Amino acid sequence: MKLSVIVPVYNVEEYLEKCLNSILSQSFTDYELILVNDGSTDASKKICLNFANLDSRIVYLEKENGGLSSARNMGLTYAKGEYISFIDSDDWIEPEMFLGMISDLTLNDADIVICGHYVRSMEGLIIEKENKFFETKIYNGLKAAELVVMDNEIQSFAWNKIYKKKLFNGIKFPVGRLYEDIAVAHEILFNARKVILSEKFYYNYLRREGSICLDPNKANKRIKDLYWVFKERYLFVKKKKELNEIFHNYEKIFFLRALNFLHFLIKNENTNSDEYRTEMDFLKTMDILKNPIINWKVKFEYLLFSNFRNLYILLIKLFYYLKK
């Protein structure tokens, strides 16, 4: 088995058939399609089973609702292919995606290949073309990890890539958190020997109402979870000596994100929480004053919350009060 295609499914009855048809109509055929029904309450299960009865390449799995990460992790457990692809169940792919990307991997003896993608409206119109490179490029894993950490050329999405399965040994998507792609992308790329960046556009990402990334009810969770993935990425970069070249740059990115997180906690009256105190203490351990690319205003804010915590809280509250 050359390729395992993992599709988490949760309440996507309107979009699922288009997604599955785009996969089953691929010109490349040496793959299994693993459908992980993550506790759907609509007709998604029926659609999955109907397709599974028609094509022997489909493996149907079912579990209690646990989120995208748990569904992907389950799919990885059952995957038999040499390579792994993740497709979101409301998206669709171009007919030559698997053939083109698998060919790139095998011809170049690479571990990961990344393609461009179209952002589509509900009507199927192209809203954006997302590809930060205009010709095929080849990088080693270290360079690829630097690029994804700095969000330069390579983005963290799981679904615009095909990976050698062995890269996921010891790596799982974090269950119960948003931004699961950001949480693992840098480590997977770092462990790769060779990464191909294809200039081809093979993936269609549907921007739709009701998706988690646009749900206003999850705004607070998005802020918290995004902070945590940035923090974990910061600790990874700090730990890996091979990434020293980008450390100061990413330290600045993380610290600015951390300040936004502190503002969020203060604004929402969470300054007495263990979470607030823990992150305050963590940020105080950062050697911000020695970072040559962080400006004096940010360093002043660092000194303020490090040495005059109560005054800092008061000033942030006053700032948001005056913004009303």
C-alpha positions in Angstrom: 0.0 0.0 0.0 1.6 3.3 -1.1 -0.7 5.9 0.4 -3.2 6.2 3.3 -5.7 9.0 3.0 -7.2 10.0 6.3 -10.5 12.0 6.3 -12.0 12.9 9.6 -15.8 13.3 9.3 -18.1 15.3 11.6 -21.6 16.6 10.5 -20.6 17.4 6.9 -23.5 15.9 5.0 -23.7 18.9 2.6 -20.0 18.6 1.5 -18.9 15.0 2.1 -19.9 13.5 -1.3 -18.0 16.1 -3.2 -14.9 15.5 -1.0 -15.1 11.7 -1.4 -15.8 11.8 -5.1 -12.7 14.0 -5.6 -10.6 11.4 -3.8 -12.0 8.3 -5.5 -11.6 9.9 -9.0 -7.8 10.3 -8.6 -5.7 9.1 -11.4 -3.4 7.5 -8.8 -5.1 4.4 -7.4 -2.7 2.7 -5.0 -4.2 4.1 -1.8 -6.6 3.3 1.0 -9.2 5.9 2.1 -9.7 5.9 5.9 -13.0 7.6 6.9 -13.1 8.4 10.6 -16.7 9.2 11.7 -16.1 11.4 14.8 -19.6 10.9 16.3 -21.6 12.6 13.5 -25.3 13.2 14.2 -26.4 14.0 10.6 -26.4 11.8 7.5 -22.6 11.7 7.3 -22.4 8.1 8.6 -24.9 6.9 6.0 -22.9 8.6 3.2 -19.7 7.0 4.5 -21.2 3.6 4.6 -22.7 4.0 1.1 -19.3 4.9 -0.4 -17.6 2.0 1.6 -20.0 -0.5 0.1 -19.1 0.7 -3.4 -15.3 0.8 -3.1 -13.1 -1.8 -1.3 -10.3 0.8 -0.8 -12.4 2.5 1.9 -11.9 1.7 5.5 -14.7 3.0 7.7 -14.0 3.8 11.4 -16.4 5.2 14.0 -15.8 6.8 17.4 -17.3 9.0 19.9 -16.9 12.7 19.2 -13.5 13.8 20.3 -12.5 16.5 17.8 -10.3 16.7 14.7 -7.1 15.7 16.4 -8.5 12.5 17.9 -10.0 11.5 14.6 -6.7 12.0 12.8 -4.8 10.1 15.5 -7.2 7.2 15.1 -6.7 7.2 11.4 -2.9 7.1 11.8 -3.2 4.1 14.1 -5.0 2.1 11.3 -3.1 3.5 8.4 -1.1 0.9 6.4 0.4 3.1 3.7 4.0 4.2 3.3 2.8 7.7 2.9 0.0 9.7 4.7 -2.4 12.4 3.4 -5.0 14.3 5.4 -8.0 15.7 3.6 -10.7 17.7 5.5 -14.2 16.4 4.7 -15.6 19.7 3.5 -12.8 20.3 1.0 -11.9 18.6 -2.3 -8.8 17.9 -4.3 -7.8 18.0 -8.0 -7.7 14.7 -10.0 -3.9 14.7 -10.3 -3.0 15.5 -6.7 -1.9 12.1 -5.6 -0.1 11.2 -8.8 1.8 14.5 -9.0 2.8 14.6 -5.3 3.7 10.9 -5.0 5.8 11.3 -8.1 7.6 14.3 -6.6 8.3 12.3 -3.5 9.6 9.2 -5.2 11.6 10.9 -7.9 13.4 13.1 -5.4 13.6 10.5 -2.6 11.9 13.0 -0.3 10.0 12.7 3.0 7.3 15.4 2.5 5.8 17.2 -0.5 3.7 20.4 -0.1 1.4 21.8 -2.7 -0.5 25.1 -3.2 -4.2 25.5 -2.5 -7.2 27.5 -3.6 -9.5 29.1 -1.0 -13.0 28.6 -2.4 -16.3 30.4 -1.6 -19.5 28.4 -0.9 -20.3 28.9 -4.6 -17.0 27.3 -5.5 -15.4 30.5 -6.7 -11.6 31.1 -6.1 -11.2 33.7 -3.4 -7.5 33.3 -2.9 -4.6 31.4 -4.3 -2.3 30.3 -1.5 1.2 29.4 -2.5 4.2 31.3 -1.3 6.5 29.8 -4.0 6.4 30.0 -7.8 8.6 27.2 -8.8 9.3 23.8 -7.3 11.9 24.0 -4.5 13.8 21.4 -2.4 14.9 22.0 1.2 16.3 19.9 3.9 14.2 19.3 7.0 16.1 22.0 9.1 15.4 24.7 6.5 11.8 23.6 6.1 11.3 23.8 9.9 12.8 27.3 9.9 10.4 28.4 7.2 7.3 27.0 8.8 8.2 28.5 12.2 8.6 31.9 10.6 5.5 31.3 8.4 7.7 32.0 5.4 7.0 29.9 2.3 5.7 27.0 4.3 2.4 27.0 6.2 1.4 24.7 9.0 -1.7 23.1 7.3 -1.7 19.3 7.5 -3.9 18.9 4.5 -1.7 20.4 1.7 1.1 17.9 2.3 1.9 14.2 1.8 4.2 12.7 4.4 6.2 9.5 4.9 4.3 7.8 7.7 7.3 7.2 9.8 7.6 10.9 10.5 4.6 10.5 12.8 6.3 8.0 15.0 6.0 9.4 18.5 4.0 12.4 17.3 0.2 12.9 17.8 -2.1 15.8 17.1 -3.1 17.4 20.5 -6.6 16.3 21.5 -9.1 19.0 22.6 -7.1 21.9 21.2 -7.6 24.1 18.2 -4.6 24.9 15.8 -3.6 21.3 16.0 -1.6 21.7 12.7 0.6 24.4 14.2 1.3 22.2 17.2 3.0 19.5 15.1 4.1 20.9 11.8 7.5 22.2 12.9 8.5 19.0 14.6 7.5 16.8 11.6 9.4 19.0 9.2 12.4 19.1 11.5 12.6 15.3 11.4 12.4 15.1 7.6 15.5 14.7 5.4 14.2 16.3 2.3 11.0 18.4 1.7 9.6 19.3 -1.8 7.7 22.5 -2.3 5.5 22.1 -5.5 4.3 25.1 -7.4 1.2 23.1 -8.4 -2.3 23.9 -6.9 -3.9 20.6 -6.0 -6.1 21.4 -3.0 -9.3 23.3 -2.6 -10.1 24.7 0.8 -13.7 25.7 1.4 -14.3 28.8 3.5 -17.7 28.2 5.0 -19.9 29.4 7.8 -19.9 27.1 10.8 -16.3 26.1 10.6 -14.4 26.2 13.9 -11.9 28.9 12.7 -14.9 31.3 12.1 -17.1 30.4 15.0 -17.6 33.5 17.3 -18.5 31.2 20.2 -15.0 29.8 20.2 -13.2 33.2 20.2 -11.8 32.8 23.7 -10.7 29.2 23.1 -8.9 30.3 19.9 -7.0 33.0 21.8 -5.9 30.5 24.5 -5.1 27.6 22.2 -3.1 29.8 19.8 -1.0 31.1 22.7 -0.2 27.5 23.8 0.9 26.3 20.3 3.1 29.4 20.0 4.6 28.7 23.4 5.3 25.1 22.6 6.9 26.1 19.3 9.0 28.7 21.2 10.2 26.0 23.6 11.0 23.7 20.7 13.0 26.3 18.9 14.9 27.2 22.1 15.7 23.6 22.7 17.0 22.8 19.2 20.5 24.3 18.8 20.1 23.7 15.0 17.5 26.5 15.1 19.6 29.1 16.8 19.7 31.2 13.6 16.0 32.0 14.0 15.7 32.0 17.8 15.7 35.8 18.3 13.2 36.3 15.5 10.8 33.7 16.8 11.3 34.8 20.4 10.0 38.2 19.3 7.0 36.7 17.6 6.2 34.6 20.6 6.6 37.4 23.1 4.3 39.7 21.2 1.7 36.9 21.1 2.3 36.4 24.9 1.6 40.1 25.6 -1.7 39.8 23.7 -2.5 36.8 25.8 -1.8 38.7 29.0 -4.0 41.5 27.8 -6.8 39.1 27.1 -6.5 37.6 30.7 -6.4 41.0 32.3 -9.3 42.3 30.2 -11.4 39.3 31.2 -10.6 39.7 34.9 -8.5 36.5 35.1 -5.6 38.0 36.9 -6.2 35.9 40.0 -6.1 32.6 38.1 -3.4 30.1 38.3 -3.1 30.3 34.5 -2.3 34.0 34.7 0.3 33.7 37.5 2.0 30.7 35.8 2.3 32.5 32.4 3.5 35.7 34.1 6.2 33.8 35.9 7.2 32.0 32.7 7.5 35.2 30.7 9.7 36.7 33.4 12.2 34.0 32.8 12.6 35.1 29.2 15.8 37.1 28.5 14.0 39.7 26.5 16.3 42.6 27.3 19.2 40.8 25.5 17.2 40.3 22.3 18.6 42.7 19.8 15.5 42.9 17.5 12.9 43.7 20.2 12.3 47.4 20.4 12.5 49.5 23.6 8.7 49.9 23.9 8.2 46.1 24.2 11.2 45.8 26.5 9.7 48.6 28.7 6.4 46.6 28.9 8.5 43.5 29.9 10.2 45.5 32.7 6.8 46.9 33.8 5.0 43.6 34.3 8.2 41.9 35.6 8.7 44.4 38.4 5.4 46.3 38.9 2.8 43.7 38.3 -0.1 45.4 40.0 0.6 48.7 38.2 0.8 46.8 34.9 -2.6 45.3 35.4 -4.1 48.7 36.3 -2.6 50.3 33.2 -3.9 47.5 30.9 -7.4 47.8 32.4 -7.3 51.6 32.0 -6.2 51.2 28.3 -9.1 48.9 27.5 -11.5 51.1 29.5 -10.5 54.2 27.4 -10.9 52.2 24.2 -14.6 51.6 24.9 
